[in-house]
């Protein structure tokens, strides 16, 4: 059959370790046989980031803004162990943090409901989407160690020379200091993205923070959300029959556990990072979680929400077959292709993305799945290796 044409490219951000292997397998088995794949390729593997002094990550971010759509493989954020393992020049920051800061977007992560895999929490009947602010907080923090007595201060000097000072702590022994920030315009963009997303899926929106403790920082988030909602979204939410409310994050956790799911949960950057992992694990695993970064100017970056599956990669290097779940990475590709199709008016490309997802879910329903899914599945299915699983999906796409 004729391949589906794709005149305009998407930004393709390759990654590391086992997910890099899956990336190539997905392209070879499920995409290239059906689509004239058109991408601008950026190698975000850790060795290439080191070779380019991480300039490649910024170039990739610029490409996403220019092309409006990007798809990203999982990447390594190095720690001291990785510094030694890869002989790096310096400790590079998270590529995701760089991309999110440049695009100033909101990350929406939603569990992928697979046949036969039920949530750990029996009350959950529908997915919970985590809306994570993707700018600032600890991901752009400045830190230092202090080794002697002294006073730590928070100082802001205005452009006109006016100073504001607050004492952080009077140290009488060694310690650590961290300073983080956010921007009001970024918080407002976050709020608007969350309200728009909730309206698009017609689900209630929760926003949680800790303004009782963080009486300035978190209070600003709460205030901006309430202001934007009151001025631009209250009537639209009422018309759609959905609600917005703010609550403390500890209360939100308790409410979420008792809920039936089916809502959008907005959180600050770190809170969303942690809780999206909890939500994904409760619904199945991080490998069964879709993730998309949406920027205020209409850019979309799709990615897998899990890591590079290092343990499987070391086995792969020994020549072993691995049963690594490719669903989240596959959904990143289908999300990007669908969005390219929607933006360009290519119904066949968007329809292909839908058909791949349906074929994947049919494959799982037929009892063919990777080992991690088989362990969660009520039907007691046996796991197959990743390549076999992808080939089975391909059979159902072409059937």
Buried (B, 14 or more C-beta within 10 A) or exposed (E): EEEBEBEEBBBBBBBBBBBBBBBEBBBEBBBEEBBEBEBBEBBBBBEBBBEBEBEBBBBBBBBBBEBBBBBBBBBBBBEEEBBEEBEBEEEBBBBBBBBBBBBBBBBBBBBBBBBBBBBEBEEBEBBBBBBBBBBBBEBBEEEEEBEEEEEBEEEEEEEEEEEEEEEEEEBEEEEEBEEBEBEEEBBBBBBBBBBBBBBEBEBBBBBBBBBEEBEEBBBBBBBBBBEBBEEEBEEBBEEBEBEBBBBBBEEBBEBBEEBEBBBBBBBBBBBBBEBBBBBBBBBBBBBBBBBBBBBBEEBBBBBBBBBBBBEBBEBBEEEEEBBBBBBBBBBBBBBBBBBBBBBBEBEEBBEBBEBBBEBBBBBBBEBBBBBBBBEBBEEEBEBBBBBBBBBBBBEBBEE
